[in-house]
Amino acid sequence: MKTAAREKIQSRTSTATLSRQLVQAEVSRGAIRALTVAGDLVALWVAACIVGGIIVSGGPVALVKGWFAAVTGM
């Protein structure tokens, strides 16, 4: 009887451990997806800001000249 009870407890313990590992893997996948989406959104925002700056300044050369003037104070 003791052997059957131990096997049953070990079976439940290994099933619970496996379930926890699966849940942790899914949470990790979700976190990675969320961080990837956030990084993609930031990259799109950066690209939009650069394009907007180029349009407002009058071209890429004017943008670089304006940036250099702002940084150096000239």
C-alpha distances in whole Angstrom, upper triangle without the diagonal:
4,5,5,6,9,10,11,12,14,15,17,18,20,21,23,24,26,27,29,30,32,33,35,36,38,39,41,42,44,45,47,48,50,51,53,54,56,57,59,60,62,63,65,66,68,69,71,72,74,75,77,78,80,81,82,84,86,84,82,85,86,82,82,85,84,81,83,85,83,81,84,86,89
4,6,5,6,9,10,11,12,14,15,16,18,20,21,22,24,26,27,28,30,32,33,34,36,37,39,41,42,43,45,47,48,49,51,53,54,55,57,58,60,61,63,64,66,67,69,70,72,73,75,76,78,79,80,82,84,82,80,83,84,80,80,83,82,79,80,83,80,78,81,83,86
4,5,5,6,9,10,10,12,14,15,16,18,20,21,22,24,26,27,28,30,31,33,35,36,37,39,41,42,43,45,46,48,49,51,52,54,55,57,58,60,61,63,64,66,67,69,70,72,73,75,76,78,79,80,82,80,78,81,82,78,78,81,80,77,79,82,79,77,80,82,85
4,5,5,6,9,10,10,12,14,15,16,18,20,21,22,24,26,27,29,30,32,33,35,36,37,39,41,42,43,45,47,48,50,51,52,54,56,57,58,60,62,63,64,66,68,69,70,72,73,75,76,78,79,81,79,77,80,81,77,77,81,80,76,78,81,79,77,80,82,85
4,5,5,6,9,10,11,12,14,15,17,18,20,21,23,24,26,27,29,30,32,33,35,36,38,39,41,42,43,45,47,48,49,51,53,54,55,57,59,60,61,63,65,66,68,69,70,72,74,75,76,78,80,78,76,79,80,76,76,79,78,75,77,79,77,75,78,80,83
4,5,5,6,8,10,10,12,14,15,16,18,20,21,22,24,26,27,28,30,31,33,34,36,37,39,41,42,43,45,47,48,49,51,52,54,55,57,58,60,61,63,64,66,67,69,70,72,73,74,76,78,76,74,76,77,74,74,77,76,73,74,77,74,72,76,78,81
4,5,5,6,9,10,10,12,14,15,16,18,20,21,22,24,26,27,29,30,31,33,35,36,37,39,40,42,43,45,46,48,49,51,52,54,55,57,58,60,61,63,64,66,67,69,70,72,73,75,76,74,72,75,76,73,72,76,75,72,73,76,74,72,75,77,80
4,5,5,6,9,10,11,12,14,15,16,18,20,21,23,24,26,27,29,30,32,33,35,36,38,39,41,42,44,45,47,48,50,51,53,54,56,57,59,60,62,63,65,66,68,69,71,72,73,75,73,71,74,75,72,72,75,74,71,73,75,73,71,74,76,79
4,5,5,6,9,10,10,12,14,15,16,18,20,21,22,24,26,27,28,30,32,33,35,36,37,39,41,42,43,45,47,48,49,51,53,54,55,57,58,60,61,63,64,66,68,69,70,72,74,72,70,73,73,70,70,73,72,69,71,73,70,69,72,74,77
4,5,5,6,8,10,10,12,14,15,16,18,20,21,22,24,26,27,29,30,31,33,35,36,37,39,41,42,43,45,47,48,49,51,52,54,55,57,58,60,61,63,64,66,67,69,70,72,70,68,71,72,68,68,71,70,67,69,71,69,67,70,72,75
4,5,5,6,9,10,11,12,14,15,16,18,20,21,23,24,26,27,29,30,32,33,35,36,37,39,41,42,43,45,47,48,50,51,53,54,56,57,59,60,61,63,65,66,67,69,71,69,67,70,71,67,67,70,69,66,68,71,68,67,70,72,75
4,6,5,6,9,10,10,12,14,15,16,18,20,21,22,24,26,27,29,30,32,33,35,36,38,39,41,42,43,45,47,48,49,51,53,54,55,57,59,60,61,63,64,66,67,69,67,65,68,69,66,66,69,68,65,67,69,67,65,68,70,73
4,5,5,6,9,10,11,12,14,15,17,18,20,21,23,24,26,27,29,30,32,33,35,36,37,39,41,42,43,45,47,48,49,51,53,54,56,57,58,60,62,63,64,66,68,66,64,67,67,64,64,67,66,63,65,67,65,63,66,68,71
4,5,5,6,9,10,10,12,14,15,16,18,20,21,23,24,26,27,29,30,32,33,35,36,37,39,41,42,43,45,47,48,49,51,52,54,55,57,58,60,61,63,64,66,64,62,65,66,62,62,65,64,61,63,66,63,61,65,67,70
4,5,5,6,9,10,11,12,14,15,17,18,20,21,23,24,26,27,29,30,32,33,35,36,38,39,41,42,44,45,47,48,50,51,53,54,55,57,59,60,61,63,65,63,61,64,65,61,61,65,64,61,63,65,63,61,64,66,69
4,5,5,6,9,10,11,12,14,15,17,18,20,21,23,24,26,27,29,30,32,33,35,36,38,39,41,42,43,45,47,48,49,51,53,54,55,57,59,60,61,63,62,60,62,63,60,60,63,62,59,61,63,61,59,62,64,67
4,5,5,6,9,10,11,12,14,15,16,18,20,21,23,24,26,27,29,30,32,33,35,36,37,39,41,42,43,45,47,48,49,51,52,54,56,57,58,60,62,60,58,60,61,58,57,61,60,57,59,61,59,57,60,62,65
4,5,5,6,9,10,11,12,14,15,17,18,20,21,23,24,26,27,29,30,32,33,35,36,37,39,41,42,44,45,47,48,50,51,53,54,56,57,58,60,58,56,59,60,56,56,60,59,56,58,61,58,56,60,62,64
4,5,5,6,9,10,11,12,14,15,17,18,20,21,23,24,26,27,29,30,32,33,35,36,38,39,41,42,44,45,47,48,49,51,53,54,55,57,59,57,55,58,59,55,56,59,58,55,57,60,57,56,59,61,64
4,5,5,6,9,10,11,12,14,15,16,18,20,21,22,24,26,27,28,30,32,33,35,36,37,39,41,42,43,45,47,48,49,51,53,54,55,57,55,53,56,57,53,53,57,56,53,55,57,55,53,56,58,61
4,5,5,6,9,10,10,12,14,15,16,18,20,21,22,24,26,27,29,30,32,33,35,36,37,39,41,42,43,45,46,48,49,51,52,54,56,54,51,54,55,52,52,55,54,51,53,56,53,51,55,57,59
4,5,5,6,9,10,11,12,14,15,17,18,20,21,23,24,26,27,29,30,32,33,35,36,38,39,41,42,44,45,47,48,50,51,53,54,52,50,53,54,51,51,54,53,50,53,55,53,51,55,57,59
4,5,5,6,9,10,11,12,14,15,16,18,20,21,23,24,26,27,29,30,32,33,35,36,38,39,41,42,43,45,47,48,49,51,53,51,49,52,53,49,50,53,52,49,51,54,51,50,53,55,58
4,5,5,6,9,10,10,12,14,15,16,18,20,21,22,24,26,27,28,30,32,33,35,36,37,39,41,42,43,45,47,48,49,51,49,47,50,51,47,47,51,50,46,49,51,49,47,50,52,55
4,5,5,6,9,10,11,12,14,15,16,18,20,21,23,24,26,27,29,30,32,33,35,36,38,39,41,42,44,45,46,48,50,48,46,49,49,46,46,49,49,45,48,50,48,46,50,52,54
4,5,5,6,9,10,11,12,14,15,17,18,20,21,23,24,26,27,29,30,32,33,35,36,38,39,41,42,43,45,47,48,46,45,48,49,45,45,49,48,45,47,50,47,46,49,51,54
4,5,5,6,9,10,10,12,14,15,16,18,20,21,23,24,26,27,29,30,32,33,35,36,37,39,41,42,43,45,47,45,43,46,47,43,44,47,46,43,45,48,45,44,47,49,52
4,5,5,6,9,10,11,12,14,15,16,18,20,21,22,24,26,27,29,30,32,33,35,36,37,39,41,42,43,45,43,41,44,45,41,41,45,44,41,43,45,43,41,45,47,49
4,5,5,6,9,10,10,12,14,15,16,18,20,21,23,24,26,27,29,30,32,33,35,36,38,39,41,42,44,42,40,43,44,40,40,44,43,40,42,45,43,41,45,47,49
4,5,5,6,9,10,11,12,14,15,17,18,20,21,23,24,26,27,29,30,32,33,35,36,37,39,41,42,41,39,42,43,39,40,43,42,39,42,44,42,41,44,46,48
4,5,5,6,9,10,10,12,14,15,17,18,20,21,23,24,26,27,29,30,31,33,35,36,37,39,41,39,37,40,41,37,37,41,40,37,39,41,39,38,41,43,46
4,5,5,6,9,10,10,12,14,15,16,18,20,21,23,24,26,27,29,30,32,33,35,36,37,39,37,35,38,39,35,36,39,38,35,37,40,38,36,40,42,44
4,5,5,6,9,10,11,12,14,15,17,18,20,21,23,24,26,27,28,30,32,33,34,36,38,36,34,37,38,35,35,39,38,35,37,40,38,37,40,42,44
4,5,5,6,9,10,11,12,14,15,17,18,20,21,23,25,26,27,29,30,32,33,35,36,35,33,36,37,33,34,37,36,33,36,38,36,35,39,40,43
4,5,5,6,9,10,11,12,14,15,16,18,20,21,23,24,26,27,29,30,31,33,35,33,31,34,35,31,31,35,34,31,33,36,33,32,35,37,40
4,5,5,6,9,10,11,12,14,15,17,18,20,21,23,24,26,27,29,30,32,33,31,29,32,33,30,30,34,33,30,32,35,33,32,35,37,40
4,5,5,6,9,10,11,12,14,15,16,18,20,21,22,24,26,27,28,30,32,30,29,32,32,29,30,33,32,30,32,35,33,32,36,37,39
4,5,5,6,9,10,11,12,14,15,17,19,20,21,23,25,26,27,28,30,29,27,31,31,27,28,31,30,27,30,32,30,29,33,34,37
4,5,5,6,9,10,11,12,14,15,17,18,20,21,23,24,26,27,29,27,25,28,29,25,25,29,28,25,28,30,28,27,31,32,35
4,5,5,6,9,10,11,12,14,15,17,18,20,21,23,24,26,27,25,24,27,28,24,25,29,28,25,28,30,29,28,32,33,35
4,5,5,6,9,10,11,12,14,15,16,18,20,21,22,24,26,25,23,27,27,23,25,28,26,24,27,29,27,27,31,32,34
4,5,5,6,9,10,11,12,14,15,16,18,20,21,22,24,23,21,24,25,21,22,25,24,21,24,26,24,24,27,29,31
4,5,5,6,9,10,11,12,14,15,17,18,20,21,23,21,19,22,23,19,20,24,23,20,23,25,24,23,27,28,30
4,5,5,6,9,10,11,12,14,15,16,18,20,21,20,18,22,22,19,20,24,23,21,24,26,24,24,28,29,31
4,5,5,6,9,10,10,12,14,15,16,18,20,19,18,21,21,18,19,22,21,19,22,24,22,22,26,27,29
4,5,5,6,9,10,10,12,14,15,16,18,17,15,18,18,15,16,19,18,16,19,21,19,19,23,24,26
4,5,5,6,8,10,11,12,14,15,17,15,13,17,17,14,15,19,18,16,19,22,20,21,24,25,27
4,5,5,6,9,10,11,12,14,15,15,14,17,17,14,16,19,18,17,20,22,20,21,25,26,27
4,5,5,6,9,10,10,12,14,14,13,16,15,12,14,17,15,14,17,19,17,18,21,22,23
4,5,5,6,9,10,10,12,11,9,13,12,9,11,14,13,12,15,17,16,17,20,21,22
4,5,5,6,9,10,11,9,9,13,13,10,13,16,15,14,17,19,18,20,23,23,24
4,5,5,6,8,10,10,11,14,13,10,13,16,14,14,17,18,17,19,22,22,23
4,5,5,6,8,8,8,11,10,7,10,12,10,10,14,15,14,15,18,19,19
4,6,5,6,5,5,8,8,6,9,11,10,11,14,15,15,17,19,20,20
4,6,5,6,8,11,10,9,12,14,13,14,17,18,18,20,22,22,22
4,6,8,10,12,9,8,12,13,11,13,16,16,15,18,21,20,20
4,6,8,9,6,5,9,9,8,10,13,13,13,16,18,17,17
4,7,8,6,7,11,11,10,13,15,15,16,19,20,20,19
4,6,5,6,9,10,11,12,14,15,16,18,20,21,20
4,5,5,6,9,10,10,12,14,15,16,18,19,19
4,5,5,6,9,10,11,12,14,15,17,18,16
4,5,5,6,8,10,10,12,14,15,16,14
4,5,5,6,9,10,10,12,14,15,15
4,5,5,6,8,10,11,12,14,13
4,5,5,6,9,10,11,12,10
4,5,5,6,9,10,10,10
4,5,5,6,9,10,10
4,5,5,6,8,8
4,6,5,5,5
4,6,5,7
4,6,8
4,6
4
